[in-house]
């Protein structure tokens, strides 16, 4: 449980500046320094920010929103995801600007404070439940007290309270293949056996944010800044982990038995191999063929031994884990095609539409079912070249290797809404 604890305790140092157009006093107020939770949302910082800048704000209705280098920040994306996506070279503290006037309704959907963030989170949780279990009844049937406790645990970063309430949702979990594989390989087992098919299936809700760049780079600070959300492709697609129950392992004792079996025939006993040299020496007919076999016997044994080692190696790794690289093949199949296609569609959905639809009716199971079903579809979002190359992957602030078991990622790096948020930078050839 160490990894989820680190995820929940993760925070980003923010240096928040009030936009110059809203400064009415001299000198202007200094920026506010806040440690923002990674799993939190920017509008939830309003109770801390508004009192700090209240004395210098012009009269009018307050509608808080943020921007980074002129790009309005989508309030329904977790703070940590925004940071990972927009700051390839981590900027600490992260300098963002807060506005209390002039809400950009053409870019951002309306946000009415904490309630909007809460219902966006709840609907995201419903969508994840539908993907994982095929329905979201457990989320829909949550009591008001449990729903309130769950939301407060997210706001306050209380992992223990969150786990206590979320366990009632009975959302399907993914078996940790890496731990199971290590445990099995540490034990002796029989020679390859066909076990009954016990397929283990897990569906992991994934939200993928893809930044496409046209120029190659050596340093992260060379990645061009994002000045428009149109440069970000949003893909809402589940990853299904499927593992068959067939195991192939060998132990030392069985290795010896296999050496016997390699020479054994149906009529003779095991002694034919064990006493093969003696039978040649004691034979009354020590002809040239027998002499050659006698001289080659150690070499043949050595060859058999090497073959067995190779087989053991292949068998030992036959049940390899489903890795992050395997998951990316499902999430971004366009990048792993062998055909040389000039225009490849990168499947995805519009994040703005998804959140807007989810806010239309927060109690409707039909809306969530439609979103869950559409997560498996691949509507057009943008086009990329088939020669595209993944340059950077970031999840919860870390850059995992592609060989890492995906089950570990899914079990340890999920956000509280049960979605795995993955930021990817892709180089696209011009």
Secondary structure, 3 states (H helix, E strand, C coil): CHHHHHHHHCEEEEEEEECHHHCCCCCCCCCEEEEEECCCCHHHHHHHHHHHHHHHCCCCCCCCEEEECCEECCCCCCHHHHHHHHCCCCCCCEEEEEECCCCCCCCCCCCCCHHHHHHHHHHHHHHHHHHHHCCCHHHHCCCHHHHHHHHHHHHHCCHHHHHHHHHHHCCCCCCCHHHHHHHHHCCCCCCCECCCCCCEEEEECEEEEEEEECCCCCCHHHCCCCCCHHHEEEEECCEEEEECCCECCCCHHHHHHHHHHHHCCCCCCCHHHHCHHHHHHHCCCCCHHHHHHHHHHHHHHHHHHHHHHHHHHHHHCCCCCCEHHHHHHHHCHHHHCCCCCCCEEEECCCHHHHHHHHCCCCCCHHHHHHHHHHCCCCCEEEEECCCCEEEEEEECCECCCCCCEHHHHHHHCCCCCCCEEEEEEEECCC
